[in-house]
Amino acid sequence: MPLTRLTRQELVDRAAGQIESRLGDVNARLRRNMVQVFAVALGLAEDGLYAYLDTIARELFADRSDPDFLLRDASLYGLAPEPPTAASFPVALTGTGGAQVPQGAVLVRSDGTQFVTSTPVTLGSATMVTVSAVVPGAAGTTAPGTTLQFQNPVAGVLSAALVEAGGIAGTDTEATEDFRARLLARKRAIPQGGNGNDYVNWAKSVPGVTRAWTFPRWQGAGTVGVSFVFDDRPVIIPTANDVAEVQSVINNLRPIRGAAIVFAPTPSPLNPVIRLTPSNATTQAAVTAQLADLIAREASPGGLLYLTHIADAIGTAPGVVDYQLVSPTANLSPGPGQMTVMGTVTWM
């Protein structure tokens, strides 16, 4: 039975009654009676104790505890928030053949964000070099086509370098609610020495991994397939380096027997054709956001995405009065290892 917390007035009245019962012919409720002051003081002190007990009761449970208590609870399971990661991407260099760009050369974005070259490079044998943000975090993520400037001139190399596609976005420290969800998942899915939940949790222990799936007998008896995505990146599909990192983590944790095959899902874009009423930039953006949210919640490698759910996402978008989903006309059923991702919407 839960404890019913008394109000402050009820606590004061109870203290007054206790004083009266012990002192006899005393009215502890008279306004100018010193005993009434004692009753108020005792009642308020007791109210403070109840407040403390409420706080302790709240902090005992990970689903509602404050960040400090959440961290303490998670530490008992060997969990900690995922640290920030640095953005990394290739940049194209222009200059005289044979010019040398040293490792650690600093390039600066227009807002002052700094990046350093990860390897030395010689123009002519290579005109691309990978740079990484000096300060980890999502702020280092840079769109292709952005121009960076060398902080100090490099002989034979133009000061401007152009960001190319294919980079890795930076991530901030794991958000409190995301960390809470991971801890609750650990509490609900007790490690079993290599069951499906274990592989999912192992994959999600890699910074940036937000969702993961397992597939028993992926390549026959004794094998398990593991796939994952990065929902906080512009492109959620993992790179080859991401796959290698998750494979390494799982190899160090999985049972000795059997084999784990980590793979990136093959994107299968959803390219809907929609007739919208009213059709304007606001409603189109709302529908696109709804569809992206649906995919983030329901899409999985080889997983079915229902046509009715796609229709619901469109119809419930703010500002939409009416619509017609011209295409697709059936449930989306990607093949093994394929995963529905957001493509391009055609408006009619």
N, C-alpha and C positions, 0 to 999 in steps of 0.2 A: 504494500500500500504506500503510495507516495506521500511524502511529508507535506502537509499544508502549511505554508508560511503565513503567519499572522501579520496583519497590518501594523504600522507603528502605533496607531491609537489603541489597537487591541493589546499590544505588548505593554503600553503605558498603563492601561486599565488593569491588566493582570498584575503588574508590579504594585499598583496601588492596592489591589485586593490582598496581596500577600503581606504588605506592610500593615494594613488594617487588622489582618488576622493575627498578627504577632504583637502589635502594640495595644490592641484593645480599643479603648475609647478615643480613637483618632480618626478624623475624616481626611484621608489622603487625597481627596478630590477638590478640596477648597482651593480657590484660586490663589490666595495669599498665604497658604499654609506651607511651611518649609518642607513638610513631609511630601507634599505634592511635587516639589522640585526634585526630591530624591526619586520619586516614582517615574517622573519623566526621564531623568538621567539613566535610571536602570533600564527603562523600556527602550530608549535609543541605543544603549550599549548592546542590549540583546538583539536589536534589529541589525546592528553591525555584524554580530556573530552569524546571524542567519544569512546575511549577504555574503560573508566569507564562505559559508558552507555551500551556498548556491554556486559560487565561483569554482570551488573545488569539484563539486559534482559535475559542472559543465566541462571542466578541463580533463576529467577522467576519461572522456570518450573522444576518440579521434575525429568523429564526424562533426564535432562542434567546438573543439578546443581551439584556443588562440595559437598563433604561430610558434611562440616559445615552447609551449607545452607539446605542440605537435612535433616539433623537432626532437624534443626529449623522448617522446613515445617512439618515434621512428628510429631513433638511435638504437633502441633495444633490438630492432630487427636488422640492424646494419644498413639502414637506408638514410640517405641525405638528399637534399634538393640537387638536381642536376646543375652543374656549374655553367656559366655562360661559355659559349664557343665563339671563336673568331671567324668572321667571314673570310673566304678565300676564293680567288677567281683569277683567270688569266687576263693579262693585258698585252696589247700589241705595241711593240716598240718600233720606232723608225729612226734610221741613222746610217752612218757609214759602215760598210762591211768590215768586220774585224773589231769594231768598237766593243769594249768590255763594260758590262754592268755588273758590279760586285753584288754578292749576297748581302742582304741587309740594307740596300739602298732604300731611302725613304721617298715615297710618293704621297702627295697630299691632295685630298678632294677639295672642292670649292668651299665647303663648310669647315675646313680645317682638320677633318678626320685623316689620320695618318695610316699608311700601309707600308709594309716592307717586303722586298723581294725575298723569296724563299731559297733561291739558288742563284749562283752566278750564271751569266749568260753572255754569249758572244754573238753579236749581230752577224748575220750571214749564215751561220750554222743553225741559228734559231732566232726568230723575231718575236717570240712569245715568252713571257715569264709569269710565273704564278706569284701573286702577292697576297699577303694576309694582313688583316687589320691589327694594329698595335694593341688596341683595347678591345677585348672580346665583347660581344653583344650584338643585338639585332641592328644597332645603329651603323654597324660596319657594312651591312648588306648594300650592295651598289648595283644599279641596273646596267645592263649592257648598253654600250654607247656613251657612257659617262667618261669624261676626260679627267685624268689625273695628271698632276704636275710633279716632276722631280723636285724635291726640296733643295738639293744642291746639284749644280750642273754636272753632267757626266760627259766627258770628252767624246765627241763623235755621235752623240745620241740626242735627238730632239727632246725638249723638256716635256712635251705632251705625250701621254700614253693613253690608249683607248681601251676601255674595259670590254672584254669579249664575253660571249655567252658561255654557259657551262660551269659557272661558279657555284660555290656552296654558301648559303646564307648563314649569317651569324645568328646566334640565339641568346636571349637573355637568361638569367638565372630562372630556374623552374618556378612558375607561379605557385603561390601557396595552395590554391584550390586544386591545381593539377597534381601537386605533391600529395595533398590529402587523398585524392582519388587513388593514387598509386599505393599509398600506405593501406588504405581500406581494401584494395584489391589483394594486397599481400596478406592481410588478416583473414580475408574470406577464402583465399585459395592457399591453404597451407602447403608448403613444399612437399612433394611426394617422390623426390629422387628422380625426376625426369618425366613427369606427366605433361599434358598439353599446357596447363597453366604455367608450369615452370619455364617452359621455353618462351612463352609470351612474356613473362616477367623478366627473364634474362635479356631478351631483345630490347625491352623497354628500359632496361637499366643503362643503355647507351644514350648519352646526351642527345636530345632532339627527337628521339623516336617516340611517337605519340600513340601509334596503334601497331599491333602485331598479331599474326595468326599462325596457327600450326596446322599441318596436313599429314595425318598418319599414313604410313606406307607410301610416301610420296614417290619413291623410286623402288618400290618393292618392300618385301618384309624386312624389318629391322631398320627402316629409314623413316625420317620425319622431315617434312618440308617446313621451313620458317620464312615468312615474308613480313614486311613491315613498311611503314611510310613515315614521312615527316610532314605533318599537317601544317606546321608553322612556316614552312618554306614556300616560296612562290611555285616551285615544282616539287610536289610531294614524293615523287618516285625517287628511291635511293640511287646513288651513283655506285659505280664499281667499288670505290674506296669505302663507301658506307657498308656495302655488303661484306667486304673483307673485314671491316671492324666488328660488325655484329657476329660474323662467323668465328672470329678469334675469341670473342667473349664467350660464346656458347660452347666452343670447343674446350675451353678451360673449366666449364661448369657441368657439362652434360655427363651422363653415365658413360663408362668406358665402352660398353657394348653398344652396337648400333651405330648409325651415322646420321648426322644432322646436315641437311642441305639448305643453306640460306640463299634466298634469291629475291631479286627485285620484281615486283609485279609488272606485267606488261600493260601499259596504259591502253584503255579502250574508251576513246572520248565519246561523251554524250553531246551530240550536235543537234539540239532540238530545233524544230521549225514551229514558230508560235505566231498566231494571229491574236493581237492584244487590244483590249479596249479599256481605257484610253491607252494609246501607244505613244509614250513620250520618254524622255531620258530618265525621268524619275521612276516610272513604273517598270521600265526595262531593267534598270539597275536593281530594283527591289526583287524582281523575278529572278534575275541572275544570282543574286545573293541567296535567295531561298533555295534554288537548285544546288548551289555550291554547298550550302549547309546540309541539304538532304544527302548529298554524296558523301560528305564528311561523316555523317551519322550512320549510313546504311551500306555504303559500298565496301566490298571486300574482294580479295582475289577469288575469282570463280563464283562470286556471290550474286544472287538474283536481285535486281532492282525493279520494283513493281511499277508498272505504268500508272496505276492509281495513285501511288505516292508522288510520282512526278507531277501528275495533274493537280494533286492537293497542294503541292509546293507552289505551283503557279497561281492557283485560285486564291490562296490565302496571302499572297504577297500584298503589302499595303498599297492601296490606291487602285488595285485591279478591280474593274467592274465586271468584265466578261473576258473570256479567252477561248481560243480553239487550239488544241495541241494537234498540229498537222502531222508531225513526226517527232518521235517514233510512234508506232501504232501497236506495239506489243511490249511485254516485259523485256527488260534488258538482261540477257543471260550470257555473260562473258565466259570464255572457255577457261580451262584450268590454268591458273597462273595469271590470267588476265583480270584487270580491275577497271571498273568504270571510273573515269575522271571527267572533270568539267571541260567541255570543248567550247565550241563557238555557237552562239544562239543566232538563228536567222529569224528576223522579225518580218511579219507580213502585214 
